[in-house]
Amino acid sequence: MSDKFSLENAMSELDTIVRQLESGELPLDDAMALFEKGQQLVKQCQTDLDQKELRIQQITGDDTLAPFER
């Protein structure tokens, strides 16, 4: 992934990782490395979504917005 985080790019990369893991064709060490990378991407995406949710609340002045589904 590039230095500049892009939620869309991260989601696309996660999709690719999931497909590779679901194929069952990877050696265990490779699968574990991809799984770990996927977990890191999920954390980055969640942090980004949390920040965007907070920003929306700040812009609208509405702190009663329902949180994004996880």
Phi, psi and omega in degrees: 000148182288168180297323180275118183289131175232121180302318181297317178295320179296318179295320178296317179295321176298319178300316179297317180298315180300315180299319179294318180293321181291338180294331180072012184262357182273145170299153185305315181298320178293318179297319178296320179295318178294320178300315180298316178299319178298318179297320178296319178296320178299316179297318178297316180297316181296318177298316180297315179296320178298318179294319179294321178298315179299318179297319177298318179297321179294318181293316185273343184071018184248104179266014179258008178298140176290137180294156176300141177290144180246000000 
